[in-house]
Amino acid sequence: MQQRTGRRVTFNKEARTRFVAFATDPTSAWRSNFRDFAAAVTRLGTLADQGRITVELVEEEIARLERSWGRFDAPAVDDDELGGLLPGVELDRFDRVQLAEVVRVCRRARSLSEAGRELFAVSRRQRTSTNDADRLRKYLARFDLCWEQLSGHAAKPDA
C-alpha cells in the first residue's frame, strides 16, 4: 500500500487477528483467491482513517465480502420445520439440534460442496482425502434427505 499511495497503513492488533481468522477460515469463499484477498486489503487500507485499520473497518469489509459471495445467515430451523421434512420420524434431541444446523447451512450454501466445507471445516484438516460433499450427502441420506431438497436448488443430472 505504501509503495502505491505513499501512505503507510497498519492494522491494530485486534483488527489483524480478526481479519486473519476470517481470511484463513475454511468457510471463507475467496472465489478469486489472491485477487479477492488483495482487493480486500487494499480497500481496508484505502478506507483506514489516519493509516490505521480498526476492528470496525474489518467487520465492515467481512460483511461486504460475505454479501458479495452470497452468504447470509439463514434462519434457525425449528421443530415444526424438521417435522415437515421428516413426517412421522422421532428424533433424539441431540439429532434434532444437529440436523437443524445442517439444514440451516444447506439452505444458505450455493452448493453441496460449499455446505460440506462449512460443516466439516475442522475434521477435513485431519483427513488425507476430503470429499465433504460426499460426507454431507451420506449424512443427509440417513434421514432420507438430499441437499437439493433442503437448498431449493434443482438436482443436476450426473455426467
SULNOR-V933102 format. One record per pair of residues at least 24 apart in sequence whose C-alpha atoms are under 10 Angstrom apart, sorted by the first residue. I is the first residue (numbers start at 1). J is the second residue. Records with the same first field share a line. If there is no record, write none. Layout:
BEGIN
I=J / J
END
This chain:
BEGIN
1=41 / 42 / 45 / 46
2=45 / 51
5=45 / 46
7=45 / 46 / 50 / 51
8=45 / 50 / 51 / 52
9=42 / 44 / 45 / 46 / 48 / 49 / 50 / 51 / 52 / 53
10=44 / 45 / 48 / 50 / 51 / 52 / 53 / 54
11=44 / 45 / 48 / 51 / 52 / 53 / 54 / 55 / 58
12=52 / 53 / 54 / 55
13=53 / 54 / 55
14=53 / 54 / 55 / 56 / 58
15=52 / 53 / 54 / 55 / 56 / 57 / 58 / 59
16=53 / 54 / 55 / 58
17=55 / 58
18=54 / 55 / 58 / 59 / 62
19=55 / 57 / 58 / 59 / 61 / 62
22=58 / 59 / 62
23=62
25=118 / 121 / 122
26=114 / 117 / 118 / 119 / 120 / 121 / 122 / 124 / 125
27=114 / 115 / 116 / 117 / 118 / 119 / 120 / 121
28=62 / 65 / 66 / 69 / 71 / 114 / 117 / 118
29=65 / 66 / 69 / 70 / 71 / 114 / 117 / 118
30=65 / 66 / 69
31=69
36=65
37=65
40=64 / 65
69=110
70=108 / 109 / 110
71=108 / 109 / 110
72=105 / 107 / 108 / 109
73=104 / 105 / 107 / 108 / 109
74=101 / 103 / 104 / 105 / 106 / 107 / 108 / 109
75=101 / 103 / 104 / 105 / 107 / 108
76=100 / 101 / 103 / 104 / 105
77=101 / 102 / 103 / 104 / 107
85=143 / 144 / 145 / 149 / 150
86=143 / 144 / 145
89=143
99=139 / 140 / 143
102=136 / 139 / 140 / 147 / 150
103=140 / 145 / 146 / 147 / 149 / 150 / 151
104=150 / 151
105=150 / 151
106=136 / 146 / 147 / 148 / 149 / 150 / 151 / 152
107=147 / 148 / 149 / 150 / 151 / 152 / 153
108=150 / 151 / 152
109=147 / 151
110=151 / 152 / 153
111=147 / 148 / 151 / 153
112=136 / 137 / 146 / 147 / 148 / 151 / 153
113=137
115=147 / 151
END
